[in-house]
């Protein structure tokens, strides 16, 4: 279970912020907070009014230990024009809670439980509890076709809009009505993208510009086309590795990829492909094929999930960060392209786009 949402009255240690640090955005007290949200990169603070919760217009940057403003404005999310500017008129129910709870009921504004519990991914479980040996009594994503299997994760790890918006006059930012085993595309559409346009959601090439768009990225990848699922690499039930990976970093990639593998890369050794020394950052699969280009909070970014190599040529044309000069920060894009041109076992056409 992902304990992103916590009640600080039951878990006072849930506060990760430093109230002694300057906070010019919004002053509040611990006792005002009904829920804290986030424990890894950022933390936000919810207050309760009636049956609904509302996010305060401030957030704590866990990585850099500073307070930052939190208040989506025009152009910063699709739903902004449909809600008042007042944070206390932007309830988390239609905007957040569908993914951070189990069985959020849009009529009663209640949940079965907060956070990502079993039924969030496996669907209704009462029949499974009653007759656990009965086949089909609960959804096992591993037994679904790859589209429906990935949909279980994509329902929350993507930027999307319900097809039926508005629902009873309210605009929702999560997959209302979807249950694991359904086809997600029957309920939502992923955020549109126009090639060449740089906006809040996408870089000009269509790569995700922000966090919580792993699904938007992944469905465009060769991995997805070949039936790879999110849980081919991630263990949703928990892992000691970063990002719930089944194996750490590049070791996960090398389960399927490696020298002489039909999946690539080509070459007798891994170093023949990377052109970097063994064990160096340049020989790390993730560094080149999953660069950190999607903004999470402030200047902190998370990994892309298209698995495409982003050439310095794209940076020069469209401003998309590339892994070469993201690592070699004192070098130019022109320098990086010149170095790539010396790699005789790689196609020069690939680096031009």
Backbone torsions as a table, in degrees:
resi	resn	phi	psi	omega
1	UNK	NA	135.7	178.4
2	UNK	-91.7	108.6	-177.4
3	UNK	-88.6	66.8	179.6
4	UNK	-76.7	-38.2	-178.4
5	UNK	-100.9	125.0	179.5
6	UNK	-134.1	146.5	176.0
7	UNK	-89.2	112.9	-176.3
8	UNK	-68.7	-15.7	176.4
9	UNK	-71.6	-33.7	176.5
10	UNK	-88.7	-28.0	-177.5
11	UNK	-131.1	75.9	-177.0
12	UNK	-60.3	-22.1	178.0
13	UNK	-74.2	-4.1	-178.8
14	UNK	-67.1	-26.2	177.6
15	UNK	-68.1	117.2	178.5
16	UNK	-104.4	-3.8	-176.0
17	UNK	-81.4	166.4	177.8
18	UNK	-116.5	104.0	-176.5
19	UNK	-69.6	-11.3	178.3
20	UNK	-82.2	-13.9	178.9
21	UNK	-78.2	146.7	180.0
22	UNK	-57.4	131.7	179.3
23	UNK	-130.5	91.5	-177.3
24	UNK	-83.5	0.0	-169.7
25	UNK	-94.5	-48.0	-177.7
26	UNK	-164.4	122.5	179.7
27	UNK	-88.7	135.9	176.8
28	UNK	-150.9	166.7	179.4
29	UNK	-112.9	155.2	179.8
30	UNK	-57.0	-39.3	-176.6
31	UNK	-70.0	-11.9	176.9
32	UNK	-77.5	-18.7	-167.6
33	UNK	-90.9	125.8	176.8
34	UNK	-87.9	-38.9	178.4
35	UNK	-139.4	144.0	165.0
36	UNK	-104.2	144.4	-176.5
37	UNK	-125.1	118.3	176.0
38	UNK	106.4	144.6	-180.0
39	UNK	-150.3	4.9	-173.5
40	UNK	-115.4	-57.2	-178.5
41	UNK	-112.6	-36.3	-177.4
42	UNK	-142.8	162.1	173.3
43	UNK	-139.3	131.1	177.9
44	UNK	-117.4	167.8	-169.3
45	UNK	-133.2	123.7	-175.8
46	UNK	-107.2	137.5	171.1
47	UNK	-111.6	157.7	-177.1
48	UNK	-110.2	133.6	175.0
49	UNK	-132.3	110.2	-174.7
50	UNK	66.7	-130.8	178.1
51	UNK	-88.6	-7.5	-172.5
52	UNK	-105.7	158.2	176.1
53	UNK	-113.8	152.5	-177.8
54	UNK	-137.4	137.7	-179.4
55	UNK	-83.7	128.7	175.3
56	UNK	-67.5	151.7	-174.5
57	UNK	-81.0	42.6	179.0
58	UNK	-150.9	151.9	178.9
59	UNK	-145.6	155.8	-179.2
60	UNK	-103.3	123.7	176.1
61	UNK	-82.1	103.3	-175.6
62	UNK	-67.5	-33.3	-177.3
63	UNK	-69.5	-44.8	-174.7
64	UNK	-104.5	-2.1	176.3
65	UNK	58.4	50.8	177.5
66	UNK	-139.4	155.5	172.7
67	UNK	-82.5	140.5	177.2
68	UNK	-133.4	154.9	176.4
69	UNK	-69.2	144.0	170.8
70	UNK	-132.3	103.2	177.9
71	UNK	-163.9	91.3	-179.3
72	UNK	-55.7	127.2	177.9
73	UNK	-107.2	-176.4	179.0
74	UNK	-57.6	133.7	-178.4
75	UNK	85.9	-2.3	-178.0
76	UNK	-107.5	-4.4	167.3
77	UNK	-171.7	152.0	-172.1
78	UNK	-67.2	-28.9	-173.0
79	UNK	-82.3	-11.1	-173.7
80	UNK	-53.5	-44.5	-178.9
81	UNK	-63.7	-16.0	-176.0
82	UNK	-95.9	1.9	-179.6
83	UNK	-129.2	149.5	175.5
84	UNK	-61.5	161.8	179.9
85	UNK	-73.9	-22.3	-178.3
86	UNK	-67.3	120.9	179.9
87	UNK	-56.8	-29.2	-179.2
88	UNK	-80.6	8.1	173.5
89	UNK	-122.9	19.7	177.1
90	UNK	-122.5	77.6	-175.6
91	UNK	-64.9	145.3	179.9
92	UNK	-74.4	-17.8	-179.9
93	UNK	-52.7	-59.2	179.7
94	UNK	-77.6	-16.1	-172.9
95	UNK	-104.7	-23.5	-173.6
96	UNK	-137.0	-42.7	-162.1
97	UNK	-66.7	-21.6	179.4
98	UNK	-60.8	-28.1	179.3
99	UNK	-98.9	-19.8	-177.4
100	UNK	-104.2	27.3	177.4
101	UNK	-155.7	177.2	174.5
102	UNK	-112.9	127.6	173.8
103	UNK	59.9	48.6	175.1
104	UNK	-63.7	124.9	-178.5
105	UNK	-97.6	115.3	-174.4
106	UNK	-73.0	-14.4	178.2
107	UNK	-86.4	-49.0	-177.7
108	UNK	-91.5	-12.0	-178.5
109	UNK	58.3	41.2	179.5
110	UNK	-125.9	163.0	179.8
111	UNK	-128.6	158.2	171.6
112	UNK	-72.2	-43.6	174.8
113	UNK	-160.7	154.2	176.5
114	UNK	-83.9	156.7	-178.6
115	UNK	77.5	-179.2	-174.7
116	UNK	-88.8	91.4	177.1
117	UNK	-89.2	-177.2	-174.3
118	UNK	-54.2	-46.0	-173.8
119	UNK	-70.4	-14.5	176.2
120	UNK	-62.0	-33.4	-177.4
121	UNK	-112.3	-22.1	-176.3
122	UNK	-108.0	-3.2	-179.9
123	UNK	77.6	-175.1	-177.3
124	UNK	-53.1	136.3	-173.9
125	UNK	-115.7	1.0	-175.6
126	UNK	-63.4	-40.5	179.3
127	UNK	-66.3	-35.3	178.7
128	UNK	-67.8	-36.2	177.4
129	UNK	-69.4	-38.5	-178.4
130	UNK	-70.4	-44.0	-178.4
131	UNK	-133.5	74.8	-172.5
132	UNK	-62.5	-24.0	-179.0
133	UNK	-84.6	-7.1	-176.8
134	UNK	-75.9	123.3	179.3
135	UNK	-65.1	132.8	179.6
136	UNK	84.8	8.1	-179.2
137	UNK	-74.7	-12.6	176.5
138	UNK	-153.7	154.6	-178.8
139	UNK	-80.1	128.6	171.5
140	UNK	-110.7	105.8	-177.0
141	UNK	-54.7	-28.0	-179.6
142	UNK	-67.9	-16.6	180.0
143	UNK	-101.9	2.6	177.3
144	UNK	-86.7	161.4	170.9
145	UNK	-64.5	160.8	-170.0
146	UNK	-62.9	-28.2	178.9
147	UNK	-68.4	-52.6	-179.9
148	UNK	-66.6	-34.2	178.6
149	UNK	-63.1	-47.4	178.7
150	UNK	-68.5	-31.2	178.7
151	UNK	-57.3	-32.2	-179.8
152	UNK	-58.1	-38.7	178.9
153	UNK	-84.4	-40.5	-175.8
154	UNK	-63.8	-26.3	-178.4
155	UNK	-54.0	-30.2	-179.0
156	UNK	-117.6	-25.7	-178.2
157	UNK	-94.6	50.6	179.3
158	UNK	-159.9	165.5	174.2
159	UNK	-100.1	116.5	-172.6
160	UNK	-147.3	174.1	175.9
161	UNK	-140.8	135.3	174.9
162	UNK	-60.5	140.6	178.9
163	UNK	-64.8	-27.1	-174.5
164	UNK	-93.4	6.0	178.7
165	UNK	-58.3	141.8	-9.6
166	UNK	-76.3	153.1	179.0
167	UNK	-106.4	114.3	-175.0
168	UNK	53.7	37.8	176.1
169	UNK	83.7	1.7	-177.1
170	UNK	-116.6	137.6	179.0
171	UNK	-92.4	126.0	-177.9
172	UNK	-107.7	147.3	-178.2
173	UNK	-113.3	28.5	176.5
174	UNK	-149.7	171.9	-169.3
175	UNK	-81.6	77.0	-179.6
176	UNK	-60.6	129.0	176.8
177	UNK	92.0	-19.2	-178.4
178	UNK	-69.4	141.2	171.9
179	UNK	-129.8	144.4	177.0
180	UNK	-50.3	134.3	-175.2
181	UNK	102.1	-21.9	173.6
182	UNK	-74.5	168.5	172.0
183	UNK	-93.8	114.3	-172.3
184	UNK	-58.5	-33.5	-177.9
185	UNK	-66.0	-12.3	174.7
186	UNK	-77.3	-11.5	-175.2
187	UNK	-117.9	-30.2	-173.5
188	UNK	-140.6	167.6	167.0
189	UNK	-126.0	145.0	176.1
190	UNK	-73.4	153.1	-177.3
191	UNK	-56.6	132.2	-178.8
192	UNK	-67.0	154.0	174.7
193	UNK	-139.4	140.0	173.8
194	UNK	-110.0	122.8	-179.8
195	UNK	-56.7	137.2	179.2
196	UNK	89.6	-8.8	-178.5
197	UNK	-98.8	130.2	177.6
198	UNK	-104.4	114.8	179.5
199	UNK	-140.0	-169.6	-176.6
200	UNK	-58.4	-34.5	-173.6
201	UNK	-89.9	-39.6	-169.8
202	UNK	-134.0	149.5	164.7
203	UNK	-76.6	164.7	-175.9
204	UNK	-58.7	-24.3	179.8
205	UNK	-86.5	-2.5	-179.9
206	UNK	99.9	-3.0	176.0
207	UNK	-70.8	149.3	-179.0
208	UNK	-62.6	137.2	-178.4
209	UNK	-98.4	-11.9	-176.2
210	UNK	-142.7	167.6	176.9
211	UNK	-71.1	169.3	-175.9
212	UNK	61.5	35.7	171.6
213	UNK	-132.4	25.3	179.4
214	UNK	-58.9	-37.1	179.1
215	UNK	-67.6	-39.8	177.4
216	UNK	-59.1	-40.7	177.1
217	UNK	-68.0	-52.0	-167.8
218	UNK	-61.5	-38.2	-177.3
219	UNK	-67.9	-12.2	177.1
220	UNK	-94.8	-1.7	-172.6
221	UNK	-88.6	158.4	174.1
222	UNK	-66.0	-32.3	179.2
223	UNK	-58.8	-46.4	-179.1
224	UNK	-63.3	-43.6	-179.9
225	UNK	-57.6	-34.3	-177.7
226	UNK	-90.8	11.2	171.7
227	UNK	88.3	10.3	174.9
228	UNK	-68.5	142.3	178.6
229	UNK	-112.2	163.8	178.1
230	UNK	-57.2	-40.5	-177.7
231	UNK	-83.3	7.1	166.8
232	UNK	-69.1	-27.9	-177.6
233	UNK	-115.3	-31.2	-176.5
234	UNK	-108.3	145.3	174.5
235	UNK	-104.5	102.1	-175.8
236	UNK	-66.0	-14.4	-179.8
237	UNK	-89.7	-2.7	176.4
238	UNK	125.4	148.6	-180.0
239	UNK	-158.8	149.6	175.6
240	UNK	-78.1	-10.5	-178.0
241	UNK	-87.5	157.7	176.8
242	UNK	-57.3	144.5	174.5
243	UNK	58.6	26.7	178.1
244	UNK	57.9	29.7	178.1
245	UNK	-70.5	144.8	178.4
246	UNK	-67.1	-39.4	172.9
247	UNK	-128.7	153.1	-175.0
248	UNK	-71.2	134.9	169.7
249	UNK	46.3	-129.9	-175.9
250	UNK	-63.4	-22.7	177.7
251	UNK	-59.2	-30.9	176.9
252	UNK	-68.1	-43.6	-179.7
253	UNK	-63.3	-40.3	-174.4
254	UNK	-75.0	-2.8	171.5
255	UNK	-65.0	-32.6	-177.8
256	UNK	-116.8	-24.0	-177.7
257	UNK	-112.6	153.7	177.7
258	UNK	163.2	172.6	179.5
259	UNK	-53.5	133.5	178.2
260	UNK	68.7	5.7	177.4
261	UNK	-74.9	140.2	176.4
262	UNK	-63.1	-18.7	177.5
263	UNK	-84.6	-4.5	-175.9
264	UNK	85.8	170.4	3.5
265	UNK	-79.7	162.8	177.9
266	UNK	-76.8	152.0	177.5
267	UNK	124.5	158.8	-178.5
268	UNK	-75.2	-29.3	-179.5
269	UNK	-135.7	164.3	177.4
270	UNK	-64.4	-37.4	-178.9
271	UNK	-67.1	-27.4	176.6
272	UNK	-66.3	-26.0	177.9
273	UNK	-85.1	-43.1	-173.5
274	UNK	-84.3	-25.3	-176.0
275	UNK	59.4	30.7	176.6
276	UNK	-134.5	154.6	-178.8
277	UNK	-62.4	149.8	177.3
278	UNK	-57.6	138.0	177.4
279	UNK	81.2	-4.8	179.9
280	UNK	-85.3	161.5	177.5
281	UNK	-56.1	-31.7	-179.6
282	UNK	-71.8	-12.9	176.2
283	UNK	-101.9	11.1	178.2
284	UNK	-89.5	118.7	-177.9
285	UNK	-52.5	-46.0	-174.9
286	UNK	-64.6	-36.4	-177.1
287	UNK	-60.0	-36.8	-176.9
288	UNK	-96.2	-33.5	-174.8
289	UNK	-102.1	-9.5	176.7
290	UNK	-137.8	57.1	-176.7
291	UNK	-63.0	153.1	-180.0
292	UNK	-82.6	91.2	-176.1
293	UNK	-123.9	-2.6	-177.9
294	UNK	-102.0	119.1	-173.5
295	UNK	-70.7	130.8	175.4
296	UNK	-100.8	-58.3	178.4
297	UNK	-155.8	136.2	-179.2
298	UNK	56.5	-122.3	-179.9
299	UNK	-99.5	2.7	-178.2
300	UNK	-84.6	133.3	-177.5
301	UNK	-125.4	154.5	179.0
302	UNK	-112.2	171.5	-171.5
303	UNK	-74.7	140.8	171.3
304	UNK	-68.7	151.6	179.2
305	UNK	-123.7	26.4	172.1
306	UNK	-87.8	-22.1	-178.2
307	UNK	66.5	10.7	177.0
308	UNK	-84.1	143.4	172.2
309	UNK	-76.6	127.3	179.4
310	UNK	-95.5	112.6	-177.6
311	UNK	-73.9	148.0	172.7
312	UNK	-55.9	-23.0	178.0
313	UNK	-62.9	-36.0	177.9
314	UNK	-68.4	-33.6	176.5
315	UNK	-64.4	-42.9	-179.2
316	UNK	-66.4	-34.9	-177.4
317	UNK	-84.4	-39.9	-168.8
318	UNK	-127.9	-4.1	178.7
319	UNK	80.9	11.6	179.2
320	UNK	-76.2	126.9	179.8
321	UNK	-59.7	140.6	177.1
322	UNK	-116.5	155.5	-175.4
323	UNK	-69.2	-24.7	-177.3
324	UNK	-66.3	-58.2	-177.4
325	UNK	-82.3	-9.2	170.9
326	UNK	-71.2	-28.6	176.8
327	UNK	-91.9	-50.3	177.9
328	UNK	-87.3	73.3	-170.2
329	UNK	-65.7	-21.4	-178.9
330	UNK	-92.9	8.1	-178.6
331	UNK	-112.3	159.3	-178.7
332	UNK	-93.2	165.8	175.4
333	UNK	-64.7	-35.0	178.1
334	UNK	-62.6	-42.7	177.4
335	UNK	-60.8	-44.5	-178.6
336	UNK	-62.1	-43.1	178.7
337	UNK	-63.9	-37.6	178.6
338	UNK	-63.3	-41.0	179.0
339	UNK	-66.3	-41.7	179.0
340	UNK	-63.3	-33.5	179.2
341	UNK	-64.7	-17.1	179.6
342	UNK	-87.5	-5.5	-179.5
343	UNK	-82.6	95.7	-171.8
344	UNK	-70.0	-18.6	-179.1
345	UNK	-96.9	13.4	176.6
346	UNK	-123.7	148.9	-177.8
347	UNK	-71.8	125.8	177.6
348	UNK	-65.9	-26.0	179.6
349	UNK	-65.4	-31.1	-178.5
350	UNK	-65.8	-31.2	-175.4
351	UNK	-86.8	-4.4	-179.1
352	UNK	-90.3	-4.1	-175.6
353	UNK	-144.4	NA	NA
